[in-house]
Amino acid sequence: MLKLGGFAVSNYYNKVKVALLEKGIPFEEAFCMTSQEEEYRKRSPMGKVPYLEIDGEFLCESQVICEYLEDQYPQTPLYPKDALARARVRELITTMELHMELVARRLYTQAFFGGTVSDEIKKHVEKDLAKGVRAFRQLAKFSPFIAGADLTYADCAAGVHLPLVSLSSKIVYGRDVFDDYAAVKPYLKMLNERPAFKKVSDDRKVATEAMAAARAKKG
Ligand SMILES: N[C@@H](CCC(=O)N[C@@H](CS)C(=O)NCC(=O)O)C(=O)O
């Protein structure tokens, strides 16, 4: 049985979890937090989540895990057959992760964890995020899925990353970077009507509340 290591608040963990659920691959969830301890780095060399345990072996990096899932479990494909169409899906994922999520991530301390981000960082992030969103708008199809007619790994990524990019920009700048992008909200709503996405979202809400309660208790 595959074991997915991580926690239900992590968007990268949830990207893999939703792919596993959409593909109907049986798996167990192995709760763990990120850690730089040597013992944990045996499972995930950068100390991040998620990792996937396969017969006692560990694989990290969400996209690498998705590629493994597709190779090992080709049934219920989440990539198109055509090589260029597959590359388009990866192009979207890379654009979302490298040029939007990773950029917006620099705001999360302030947006979600009660910290502050310097004005200089805010200025840099705003500029870089605008470029990322512009690139994303050029590539995303929303017809109805993000890469076209069928659900793909790009939707697994979009479904977990776009809400964070949207919310963090709204909290920090007072303006959601997708405010003038009408396709985003109905698309996320459509995804969340799918049982796999709904489960991941419900689990995330429960885990977020539990984490907030634990933090409040700690003081
Ligand atoms: N590129 C990684 C990113 C994973 C990632 O950044 N996960 C976050 C949680 S959402 C994490 O582990 N953060 C802790 C850290 O960066 O040390 C992937 O795709 O798996």
The ligand as a Tripos MOL2 file, in Angstrom:
@<TRIPOS>MOLECULE
LIG
   20    19     1     0     0
SMALL
NO_CHARGES

@<TRIPOS>ATOM
      1 N1          8.6920   21.5170   -4.6680 N.3       1 LIG1
      2 C1          8.1040   20.8550   -3.5420 C.3       1 LIG1
      3 C2          7.4810   21.8840   -2.6230 C.3       1 LIG1
      4 C3          6.9220   21.2580   -1.3610 C.3       1 LIG1
      5 C4          6.7740   22.2970   -0.2750 C.2       1 LIG1
      6 O1          7.3000   23.4170   -0.3630 O.2       1 LIG1
      7 N2          6.0780   21.8860    0.7660 N.am      1 LIG1
      8 C5          5.9590   22.7790    1.9110 C.3       1 LIG1
      9 C6          4.6250   22.5570    2.6040 C.3       1 LIG1
     10 S1          3.3040   23.1260    1.5570 S.3       1 LIG1
     11 C7          7.0750   22.4460    2.8750 C.2       1 LIG1
     12 O2          7.4190   21.3000    3.0440 O.2       1 LIG1
     13 N3          7.6470   23.4920    3.5060 N.am      1 LIG1
     14 C8          8.6730   23.3330    4.4800 C.3       1 LIG1
     15 C9         10.0270   23.7280    3.9790 C.2       1 LIG1
     16 O3         10.1080   24.3290    2.8770 O.co2     1 LIG1
     17 O4         11.0050   23.4670    4.6630 O.co2     1 LIG1
     18 C10         7.0680   19.8450   -4.0280 C.2       1 LIG1
     19 O5          6.5340   20.0480   -5.1180 O.co2     1 LIG1
     20 O6          6.8240   18.8410   -3.3320 O.co2     1 LIG1
@<TRIPOS>BOND
     1     1     2 1
     2     2     3 1
     3     2    18 1
     4     3     4 1
     5     4     5 1
     6     5     6 2
     7     5     7 1
     8     7     8 1
     9     8     9 1
    10     8    11 1
    11     9    10 1
    12    11    12 2
    13    11    13 1
    14    13    14 1
    15    14    15 1
    16    15    16 2
    17    15    17 1
    18    18    19 2
    19    18    20 1
@<TRIPOS>SUBSTRUCTURE
     1 LIG1         1 GROUP 0 **** ****
